[in-house]
Amino acid sequence: MVVKALKFYEQKWLELYVPLRNQADCKLEEKDNRMLCEIALKLGHFNLLIHDFFKALSAYQFCFEFKQEPWKDAAFIYGLALVYFHFNVHKCALELFEKLLYSHQNFAKCSEVHVRAVQFHIAHCLELKGELRKAHDEYRSLLSLGDSISPMLRASLHRQLGWLIFRDESCGDKETRIAGAINELQRSLQLDPSSGRSHYYLGRCFSSINRAHDAFISYRHSIDKNEASADTWCSIGVLYQQQRQPFDALQAYACAIELDASLSSAWVDLGLLYEQHAQFRDALECYRNSCKHKSSADASILERIEFFEAHWKSNPKMMDNSQVHASSLPGVENISSLPIPAQLMGRQRTAHKNRIAMYLRGSLIGISLEEPDDDKSAVCLTPQQLHLMHMLNQNVGNLNPQQMITLRQLQESYAVMLQQGKSNMRTSEEVSKRELKRKRTRRCLKLKESVTRRGSASASDTMPSAEMANTNDISLHTSPLNELPQVTQEDLQAFLGITDSEDLSGCLTEQDSRQKTREAKADSVFSSTSLLLTEGNSTPNYEIPQLFSLSAPLNVPLSTSGEEVIAVCKQKALGRCKPVYDEYVPPPEPPSLNPPLPKEKLLMPTPLIVVDSKKDASMPELQYFCYEHPIALIRGLTAALRMDLSLFSTVSLLEKAPDHQVEVHTQIEQLPEKNLNKKGEMSWQFESVRTFSSISSYGPYQAATFREALLEEYEKRKAIGRQSVKNAALTKRRKDLQPLKEIKFGANFDLSDGNLWNDQLKELAKLPPFCRLYASCNLLSHLGHAIIGMNTARVHLKVPGSRTSAHQEHNNFAGINVNIGPGECEWFAVPVEYWFTLKALCDRNNVDFFRDSWWPCLEELWESGIPIYRFSQKAGDVVWIGEGTIYWVHATVMLPDFHFNLIIPVERLQGWCNNIAWNVGPLTSAQFSLAAERYEINKLYTFKSLVPMVHLSWQLARNVRFSDQSLHELIRKVLIRSLAHCQMVLDYACEKLGKELKHHVREPGELSHYCCLCEAEVFNILFVLPRDERYFVHCLNCACKMDATLKRFVLLNQYHMKDLISVYDNFTLVVKKKGMIC
């Protein structure tokens, strides 16, 4: 059926595309372009099903280029991602998987597109890229979900985790790693005993610890499951060679090479075997073959080739002498005729012929490789077996591995029984029906009068050639005929969304009429008085709503009332109008950059403003200056306001709360311009190990480090004064050769307790309103609850060399940083517009922009045209960090005016170079739009947003009266989307599934809620799952994936819909007043 469908679509492609391609300056009409894209999409799907990846890639890329809004088609994104994954283009595959998770949370046409399965594919991509630690963490996080993932996926996770532990040296010593790997692989086999790959990995583990018997058993099981595994045969050969069985090893290597001639490791191992038996000519031939099939050969193999070739030129008789030993092995040209390889390839050729015969007959679906003979008894399931299969199928999510195997066997027998029934029911009535269907198909296949039939080339010849970014990474070992998959009817229906009763030609003929219907609906204009269309269904069709995007376009005007928004949601379920907002939106696009600056201007001048008096601090010009720059240095502000910064010294904090916790980062002391790893190599990855201690433990360490710094500075000045230049240079070289010194950075000391730190918080309240921790013009002050480190203050306790790695503030909010001294800090900053360019550099240097600790290389930034701010923050200076600015900070010791008195009291030494930091949210449209944009980018990269933007928008609507029209419109759009989403969730859960809604009043100071699985914000409607005397909040999407009926969940709402409607309707724009913006 698949091949017949392919032939049909290829014929339609030839009819439509070839004539248009041959016309010069031909512009496709919208109807023709839509038809071509639909045909190309079907061609991509069908070719993917039969593993013809080249044709699938060509068809998908045509769709990607010409299809309107391709990101709305989940099957297209998933199919293209799988093709990229096959061709080892893992970066593109990873990006597409992330976009699929972002745009189509509800896509469940294929079981593989379940969110956890896609996360498994992402982790596998990371493993193949060599990022083993990240892949390890992803596998572990998926396994921690427990019973919410299928047994087969859990088996795959244990298998890949075991193989990763076996290879990753960072997981411990060899003995520990192998024990852990064996444990994971055995757990995988308990869940899925039919996995040949798991048996192969287990054999590798046993072989590495010289358990030859166990390794042989595992390899034997692997061959039983999948005889055509070249890797397994190669490992068997290595094991035979270790056991001094050269002839058996030779046959195993021959099997591996016959199955996959491009397997370089098999050629190398075979060459080593020949070399051990002094058959140097055969060894040389093997080494040469290994280099043919590998883009970069090992240096040792190249040295061997050069050695043999050089010695044979000087001693030609060496080749003759190499073949006279009695223990000689058959030559490399004769290995295919050995008994075991010959038998293996005979079986493979027979199976190959069966596949080709099935391919040519066009009956891939529902037919096994070995067709039943006429004399074999017909397969027939009893009524009890049919009932058992139905019952197991209904509870597939809760089956154990043995029940899964039983279900699979019953389904296979049932498919064979249906096939036998179809082949025996050859009645005249069915023959006449087929004849009528063939006639109808022939009518559909008639050519259009304006189009002539040209050529007989295949579809891949007429499509544009696929250009890959790196063709060396493409590893395609099989052609479509070499390994055809057994595609079931359910696979085809799930992937394409059609049944076998649907006419293939109807998919195209009906497409145009459906498009016209959509266009007719799209032409309807919404207004505040007439929102609804009259035509539609009589019964509502409630669907699972997607998690709405803050950037989703609205289909209703901003003047729409709350009741009208609810009415549109009701009518949308009846099919009478468009939704309130577009549910399927593309992922956020990278920001547009300004014209590149010349290299001499990439080091930006520091935006510096000096405050001389308290009056200057209250002037609006200070606020305007900060808002206009990505980062700004305010000098003299704390002195003008007479702030007592000594309250934030380590001595004061220690006296106030000696047992208070401090987060400590262990780092390596180095120069600001460089970042070295423990091996002394330049790296972007910044090594910083987090632990926790108390201020009573960290305080003395900070004081001792300060004394050491003063002594070093004092000794250095004395030495430079009396040493010659030569001796000074020698001293510098000796210092460079010293091992890297570890330091401890008190990264976070929390001041969120208002009762305990009342004096300190009062001192911070002296700052201008736009800098304050709590102010009406601070967005974060309206959240109603604390976010530790954002709308609460924290202190950084620094020693020389302490580093704050490069990052953006959470959700792109602005920040304040005050240095209390006496030391200085060196700052580096990049404007927010260049964050995506920086992310690309991070990817190139194998660091995660969002999660890792990293320190950029300044030379690479300048080469990429990224401007940089660089300045020193002295004691008392305040740094304004603009919204979205990327920055990193290095603590230095620069005290030129300090008198080095070694009997200074300890009290004066403690508390040096402490910094106070917190976040602020300016009441501007720029801040809100950047925060909303990062909220969506975090969803794309599965990174939790600490600021709940939906909850914040409702809080602002309750608390603030806005005169800024642009900011008011941004917030009102979020309210409309949120209100509509709440109503659609209630309609689905209560109206369709009949769930009882319980009201749960939100307590003052209660934290915002996030889904415990996908970490997306959950506003108002909570799906709560009780487990082990704890309650876990889920979003609707994750709850439905765990239980489609939601019977296990308790449905809570924190606000009544009428209350939300009232807040929304009362959120109006007020007349703008003149004066300060705070």
Buried (B, 14 or more C-beta within 10 A) or exposed (E): BBBBBBEBBBBBBBBBBBBBEEEEEEEBEEEBBBBBBBBBBBBBBBBBBBBBBBBBBBBBBBBBEBBEEBBBBBBBBBBBBBBBBBBBBBBBBBBBBBBBBBBBBBBBBBBBBBBBBBBBBBBBBBBBBEBBEBBBBBBEEBBEBEEBBBBBBBBBBBBBBBBBBBEBEEBEEEEEBBBBBBBBBBBBBBBBBBBBBBBBBBBBBBBBBEBBEBBBBBBBBBBEBBBBBBBBBBBBBBBBBEEEBBEBBBBBBBBBBBBBBBBBBBBBBBBBBBBEBBBBBBBBBBBBBBBEBBEEBBEEBEEBBEEBEEEBEEEEEBBEEBBEEEEBBBEBEEBBEBEBBBEBBEEBEEBBEBBEEBBEEBBBBBBEEEBBEEEEEEBEBEEEBEEBBEEBEEEEBEBEBEBBBBBEEBBBBBBBBEBBEEEEEEEEEEEEEEEEEEEEBEEBEEEEEEEEEEEEEEBBEBBEEBEBEEEEEEEEEEEBBEBBBBBBBEBBBBBBEBEEEEBBBEBBEEBEEEBEEEEEBEEBEBEEEEBBBEEBEEEBEBBBBBBBBBBBEBBBEEEBEBEBBBBBBBBBBBBBBBBBBBBBBBBBEEBEEEEEEEEEEBBBEBBEBEBEEEEBBBBEEBBEBBBEBBBBBBBBBBBBBEBBBEBBBBBBBBEBBEEBEBBBBEBBBBEBEEBBBEEEEEBBBBBBEEEEBBBEEBBEBBBBBBEEBBEEBEEEEEEEEEEEEEEEEEBEEEEEEEEBEEBBBBBBBBBBEEEBBEEBBEBBEBBBBBBBBBBEBBBBBBBBBBBEBBBBBBBBBBBBBBBBBBBBBBBBBBBBBBBBBBBBBBBBBBBBBBBBBBBEBBBEBBBBBBEBBBBBBBEBBBEBBBBBBBBBBBBBBBBBBBBBBBBBBBBBBBBEEEEEEEEBEEEBBBBBBBBBBBBBBBBBBBBBBBBBBBBBBBBBBBBBBBBBBBBBBBBBBEEBEBBBEEBBBBBBBBBBBBBBBBBBBBBBBBEBBEBEEEEBEBEEEEEBBBBBBBBBBBBBBBBBBEEEEEEBBBBBBBBBBBBEEBEEBBBBBBBEBEEBBEBBEEBEBEEEEEEEBB
